Amino acid sequence: MGREKSVAFITLGCKVNIAETEGMKRLFEKAGYRVVDSDEFADVYIVNTCTVTNMGDRKSRQMLRRVHAINPNAVVAAVGCFAQVSPEEAAKVEGVSLVVGNNMKHEIVSLVEQAASSGKGIYVRKRQELDEFEDLPVETYTGHTRAFIKVQDGCDNFCAYCIIPYARGPVRSRRTDDVIKETEGFARQGFKELVLTGIHLTSFKDKETGADLMDLVRGISRVDGIERIRLGSLDPEFITPRFVEFAGNTPKLCPHFHISLQSGSAATLKRMNRKYTPDDYRRAVNALREAVPDAAITTDVMVGFPGETREEFEESLAFCEEMEFLWAHVFKYSPRKGTPAARFKDQVSPIEKEERSRAMIALAEKNREKFYRRFIGASRKVLFEQPVPGSPGLVEGLTDNYIPVEAQLDEPVVGEILPVRLMGINGERMTGVPED
């Protein structure tokens, strides 16, 4: 009997990649491989890459080189978005023996074994060939208290700065029945919170039944054992009166909505080829907050987009202050080869981008503390996720409206949802005490 082979995974980028990596893990486990940590000696290393920014490309290359250094004789596979967009570049990274684009991850085991015997291979389909949803059932999550389900892939928006439509292909969605079946499996394993992810989640549409994202959430809500359903990133245009009414009347839907902004300046949004204005965004958020009073709104904000004047940045800053986001992912624009914005004139200087980034991050921190203060003394249910390192008995978790909480508990309760009285603020978290 041969030696059991081992495989290690590294995941870069978005939550969609997390779900895909877990699906690939199951494929290798079923094929008799042992999954080990990414810094261990392994026979195979799978790096699920990211290409959303030039930094994503750089990190992907760095990780590929790092795992090759651990075991120079291993099969090192670059899979995912960087591999899809730049397959030749990925193949040139020292140690890489396999390049697998999107929509071929379900064949990863056979492709790895083929590469082990015959050398380097590149398996990447063109964008127009990425026409079917690649089903990678996860079945379980190791070391997680929340289950992520990828229900949609691809994007047709072609924002001026974004490479993702080229990396992920056109919009396609998973069958509703398959999502419900996987949800039921997670519920049987004791998972209480489900996170629905997608590259452009609001485009979800079951082509067989016509079910949209709200129909999918309704179906999941009927699964016993699932107490929380959290949505990934939403577009402002999706926040229609129908969705607002749905959000206000769906108890299992978490009162936390990540609505991508990118800029609070109408002129900047237009250059980005975004399909909404700050006024549209404001109406969407105000309607949600009226229907779901304790709702947390989180977002993404870009600074230094080409042509962003000082006045436009100040507009964006003022708009973010008005919106009082719980949390904002602030990032500096960097030119991405292959996108229209990389060719735009009036590129903002690195010094100016850094200054604007610091100002936006400072505002985001102020808004977060303001949101937290609203809930001091309130009781919220917390899904406890993990012990706080170095603090015996202290466990951290998330409220339904996305507030990170730490509480001193008498016994381990990881994976449980318990009522907690929120007492104060400790940096990026709130502190709480369990209620009887």
Buried (B, 14 or more C-beta within 10 A) or exposed (E): EEEEBBBBBBBBBBBBBBBBBBBBBBBBBEBEBEBBEBEEEBBBBBBBBBBBBBEBBEBBBEBBBBBBEBBEEBBBBBBBBBBBBBBEBBBEBEBBBBBBBBBBBBBBBEBBBBBBEEEEBBBBBEBEEBEEBBEBBBBBBEEBBBBBBBBBBBBEBEBBBBBBBBBBBBBBBBBBEBBBEBBBBBBEEEBBBBBBBBBBBBBBBBEEEEBBBBBBBBBBBEBEEBBBBBBBBBBBEBBEEEBBEBBBEBEBBBBBBBBBBBBBBBBBBEBBBBEBBBEBBBBBBEBBBEBBEBBBBBBBBBBBBBBBEEEBBBBBBBBBBEBBBBBBBBBBBBBBEEBBBBEBEEBBEEEBBEBBBEBBBEBBBEBBEEBBEEBBEBEBBBBBBEBBEEEEEBBBBBBBBBBBBBBBBEEEBBBBBBEBBBBEBEEEBBBBEBEE
